[in-house]
Amino acid sequence: MDKRKVIEAYRRGFLTPQECAQVLGIEGPHLKRMLEDFPLDPRRAASLENQPASGLR
């Protein structure tokens, strides 16, 4: 299953954090980091791709 769809289902309230982590096959703390990596709005992801790479870890 596409991770983006699972995360979207979680953000819409269809899955609990535990269910989301279980479907993705990850631990709870990893879920929090993964959610930070997936922007809320797909249009935001496109704009982030056009940003300069300065300041990245």
C-alpha positions, 0 to 999 in steps of 0.5 A, spaced: 500 500 500 502 507 498 505 510 504 502 517 502 495 514 502 496 511 509 498 517 512 492 521 508 487 516 511 491 517 518 490 525 517 483 524 515 482 521 522 480 514 519 486 510 522 489 511 529 496 513 530 497 505 532 494 503 526 497 507 521 504 505 524 502 498 524 500 498 516 506 502 515 510 496 519 514 501 523 514 503 530 510 509 533 516 514 534 518 513 527 511 514 525 512 521 528 518 523 524 515 520 517 509 524 518 514 530 518 517 528 512 510 528 508 507 535 507 500 536 508 498 539 501 501 536 495 502 543 492 507 544 498 511 538 496 512 541 489 514 548 492 519 545 496 522 541 491 524 548 488 527 551 494 535 551 494 539 545 498 542 550 503 540 549 510 539 541 509 542 537 514 
